[in-house]
Amino acid sequence: MFNEVTLPYGYKLQNWDYSYIIDNVQGQGGFGITYSAYRAEDNLHVAVKEFFPNQLNLTEPFTQARMFRISTKAV
């Protein structure tokens, strides 16, 4: 389910405390994409939700800021 808009398998997201590795695309819709991933430091499975602001140019996917939310519950 990966395509030119989704993050590729193995992509590493880094925040202040942890890094997360993208594992698979779980779903894709009008507001964004949900990925399964794991936290690199301890292999905790998480859901990563990527939100698309209205102004995001999806024809050039990695050229603008992307917004993410990480959830460790009910993954």
C-alpha positions in Angstrom: 0.0 0.0 0.0 3.0 2.3 -0.1 2.9 4.9 -2.9 4.6 8.2 -3.8 2.8 10.0 -0.9 3.4 7.5 1.9 6.5 7.3 4.0 8.7 4.3 2.8 9.1 1.1 4.7 11.9 1.6 7.3 11.7 5.4 7.3 12.9 6.8 10.6 11.0 9.5 12.4 12.8 11.3 15.2 11.4 13.4 18.0 13.1 14.8 21.1 13.0 11.5 23.1 12.6 8.6 20.7 12.9 7.5 17.1 10.2 5.5 15.3 10.6 3.1 12.3 7.8 2.9 9.8 6.7 -0.7 9.3 3.5 -0.7 7.2 0.6 1.5 6.0 -2.6 0.7 7.9 -4.9 3.1 6.1 -5.1 6.2 4.0 -7.9 8.7 3.6 -8.7 12.4 3.0 -7.2 13.6 6.3 -4.0 11.6 6.3 -2.3 8.2 6.6 -2.0 5.8 9.5 1.1 3.6 9.8 2.1 0.8 12.0 5.6 1.4 13.4 7.9 0.6 16.3 10.0 2.6 18.7 13.6 1.9 17.9 14.8 2.1 21.5 12.6 -0.7 22.9 10.6 -2.2 20.0 7.3 -0.9 21.4 4.6 -1.1 18.6 2.9 2.2 17.9 0.5 3.8 15.5 1.8 6.9 13.6 -0.9 9.2 12.2 0.2 11.6 9.6 -2.1 14.6 9.0 -2.2 16.6 5.8 -2.8 20.3 6.2 -5.0 21.7 3.3 -2.0 23.6 1.9 0.2 20.4 1.7 1.3 19.8 -1.9 0.9 16.1 -2.4 2.5 16.1 -5.8 5.9 16.8 -4.2 5.6 14.7 -1.0 8.7 15.5 1.0 9.0 19.2 0.2 6.9 20.6 3.0 6.4 20.0 6.8 4.5 17.0 7.7 2.5 16.6 11.0 2.5 13.4 13.0 0.9 12.0 16.1 2.3 8.9 17.8 -0.1 6.6 19.8 1.0 3.6 21.9 -2.5 2.5 22.9 -4.6 -0.1 21.1 -2.1 -0.8 18.3 
